Amino acid sequence: MGRTVGRGSRIARGLARRQRARRLALASASAAAALASEAARLRVESEALGAQLRAESEALAAQLRAESGALAGQLRTGSAVLAGQVRTESAALAARLAPVVEEARRTVAVAEARVRPAIPDARPTILEARPAEAAQRLEALVADTGRLADRATALADRVRRATAEATAAIGAGATLPVPRRPARGPVPSAPSLSTPTAPSLDDAPGLGPLALGLGAAQACFAATFRGPRARFWDRMTLTGLALGGYALAVRPSLRGTRIRPSHVVAGAASAAVLYGTFAVGDRLARRIVPSAPGDIAEIYALRDLRPRGEIALRLVTVIGPAEELFWRGLVQGALMARFGRWPGAAMAAAAYGGVHVVTGNFTLFGAAGIAGTHWCALYAAGVPLGALIVSHQLWDVWIFLLQPTSEVAPRAID
């Protein structure tokens, strides 16, 4: 009897174990099916996102080519107009000088007719040398003016031809020709502008150096914009030196950044696109934001703190290149390596605009956000850092010193 009961209990425990194993197998199968479904959904979404990013990259490249063509057309038109003006002014100057030359000749003849009989022994050179020399100089000036017009016309023709070649190269998706020089080894060609690739992120820093750099940038910008205005440009230059130096120290590959001829063309086109964007945004801001006119006047009042030439030199040699090395080369490179190309670009643009909150100028904050988005998108699309440096330099000097997007009312400096 006892054996029968023991055997029955063992059978019951075996049945219970089999039931638990069966339930576990069913749960595992259900979880595997759910994971497979989720993996399929993620794969579809990633493919759709990849297609969308490819389409956006192609659209951006097409937009850059179109803007480059428009800029080249403007350059051709401007050079033709300049050549015409030079020819017209040269012809007008020659026409104005011709009566003077003729009058000088008549004066020489009258002086000779009056003086020579009165002083028969006078040497002819005393009476003729200086008036004749003046007439000869005037004639030489007319000839030089004509030669200058010819040279200006030839230069304008060369500019038109070079612009046409650059436009054709950009439209065809080819690399612009670079002058060659003899070398022992093969000369590396400049990267093509029509086939953007993601920047190399092999030596992108981690989150620690990135956080340290962003904290330093926030402190530097606060000190720059909230300190005494009379020394604003000194602090801005020091900020550029500090942030640019930190970027070169943390990410060594940035030390090899070079500006090639093709980068100048791409940078000029980028600056032109950004200037057009700001020309439209300036009008909208003045209509929508009540404080915009005062904010814009406050920004442009900084031009009066130092001579314009000195400010341009600081912008071109230190501030513009340093900001690109730090914000695109270091900050965006680290974020793209950590979070992906386009998410990293979006976060870098937000960081660049956000650091301007300390200025207390809402319009400057918005302008920095737009410009940062422009340059971050180009860097993520594969535009070389050298081209972005040129774009930043040209845009800074053009919109701030040479050609503001609208008339700026004078404002007293605190």
C-alpha positions, 0 to 999 in steps of 0.5 A, spaced: 500 500 500 505 504 501 509 503 495 502 504 491 501 511 494 509 513 493 508 511 486 502 515 485 505 521 488 511 521 483 507 520 477 503 526 480 509 530 480 512 528 474 505 530 471 506 537 474 513 538 471 511 537 464 505 541 465 510 547 467 515 545 462 509 546 457 507 552 459 514 555 459 515 553 452 508 556 450 511 563 453 517 562 450 514 561 443 510 567 444 515 572 446 519 570 440 514 571 436 513 578 439 520 579 438 520 577 431 514 582 430 518 588 433 524 586 429 520 587 423 517 593 425 524 596 427 527 594 420 521 597 416 522 604 420 529 604 419 529 603 412 524 608 411 528 613 415 534 611 411 530 613 405 528 619 408 535 621 409 537 620 403 532 624 399 533 630 404 541 629 402 540 629 395 535 635 396 540 639 399 545 637 394 541 640 389 539 646 392 547 647 393 548 646 386 542 651 384 544 656 389 552 656 386 549 657 379 545 663 381 551 666 385 555 664 379 550 668 374 550 674 379 558 674 378 558 674 371 553 679 371 557 684 376 563 683 372 560 685 365 557 691 368 564 693 372 567 692 365 562 696 362 563 702 367 570 701 366 570 702 359 565 708 359 569 712 365 575 711 361 572 713 354 569 719 358 576 721 361 579 721 355 574 725 352 575 730 358 583 730 357 583 731 349 581 738 350 586 739 355 592 737 351 589 741 345 589 747 349 596 745 352 599 745 345 595 752 343 599 755 349 605 752 347 604 755 340 602 762 343 608 762 348 613 761 342 610 766 338 610 771 343 617 770 346 621 768 341 622 774 337 623 778 344 629 774 346 632 771 340 638 768 343 634 764 348 635 757 348 629 753 345 629 748 350 628 753 356 621 756 352 619 749 350 621 744 354 616 744 360 610 746 356 612 740 351 613 736 357 606 737 360 603 736 353 607 729 353 605 727 360 597 728 358 598 724 352 601 719 356 596 719 361 590 718 356 594 712 353 595 709 360 588 710 361 586 706 355 591 701 357 588 701 364 581 700 360 584 694 356 586 691 362 580 691 366 576 688 360 581 683 360 580 681 367 573 681 367 573 676 361 578 672 365 573 672 371 567 671 366 571 665 364 573 662 370 566 663 373 563 659 367 568 654 368 566 653 376 559 653 374 560 648 369 564 644 374 559 644 379 553 643 375 556 636 372 558 634 379 566 634 378 571 637 382 574 644 381 581 644 377 586 645 382 593 648 379 598 642 379 605 643 381 611 638 380 611 633 386 615 626 387 609 622 389 601 623 387 598 629 389 591 628 393 585 631 389 580 635 393 574 632 395 568 632 390 562 637 392 557 633 389 558 627 393 557 628 400 559 623 405 559 623 412 565 626 416 570 621 419 568 621 426 574 616 428 577 620 434 571 624 436 571 625 443 567 622 449 561 625 453 566 627 458 570 632 454 564 634 450 561 636 457 567 640 459 567 643 453 560 645 453 561 648 460 567 652 458 563 655 452 557 657 456 562 660 461 566 664 456 559 666 452 556 669 459 563 673 460 563 675 453 556 678 452 555 680 460 562 684 461 563 691 460 562 692 452 568 697 451 572 690 451 567 686 448 572 684 442 577 683 446 573 678 450 570 675 444 577 674 441 579 670 447 573 666 447 575 664 440 582 662 442 580 658 448 574 654 444 578 653 438 584 651 442 580 646 446 577 643 440 584 642 437 587 639 443 581 634 444 580 632 437 587 632 433 584 630 426 582 637 426 589 640 426 589 637 419 583 642 416 585 645 410 582 650 405 582 648 398 579 652 392 573 648 392 572 650 399 572 657 397 566 656 392 562 652 396 563 656 402 561 662 398 555 659 396 553 657 403 554 664 405 550 667 400 544 662 401 545 664 409 545 671 407 538 670 403 535 667 409 537 672 413 534 677 409 527 674 409 528 673 416 530 680 418 523 683 415 519 677 418 522 679 425 521 686 425 513 685 423 512 679 428 517 681 434 516 687 437 523 688 440 526 686 434 528 693 431 532 694 438 535 687 438 538 688 431 540 695 433 544 693 439 547 687 435 550 692 430 552 697 435 558 693 437 561 695 430 562 702 433 567 699 439 573 698 434 575 700 427 571 696 422 578 693 419 580 690 426 573 687 427 574 684 420 581 681 422 578 678 428 572 675 425 576 672 419 583 670 423 580 667 430 573 668 431 570 664 425 575 659 424 575 657 432 567 657 432 567 652 426 572 648 429 569 647 436 561 647 434 562 643 428 568 639 429 568 638 436 561 638 439 557 636 433 563 630 431 562 628 438 554 628 438 554 624 431 559 619 433 554 618 440 547 619 437 548 618 429 549 623 424 542 627 423 540 627 431 547 629 433 547 635 428 540 637 431 543 637 438 549 641 436 545 646 432 540 646 439 547 647 443 550 652 438 543 656 439 542 655 446 549 658 448 546 665 446 541 665 451 546 668 456 546 674 451 539 676 453 538 678 446 532 674 443 533 676 436 541 674 436 538 667 440 534 666 434 539 668 429 544 663 432 539 658 432 538 659 424 545 659 422 547 653 427 542 649 423 545 651 417 552 649 418 550 643 422 546 640 416 551 642 411 557 638 416 552 632 417 551 632 409 558 631 408 560 639 406 568 639 408 570 643 415 574 648 410 568 650 406 564 651 413 570 656 415 570 660 409 562 660 409 562 663 416 568 668 415 564 671 409 558 671 412 560 674 418 564 680 415 558 681 409 552 681 414 555 685 420 560 690 417 559 690 409 551 689 407 546 689 413 540 686 411 536 692 412 538 699 415 540 699 422 538 705 426 544 708 430 544 706 438 548 709 443 553 704 446 552 703 454 
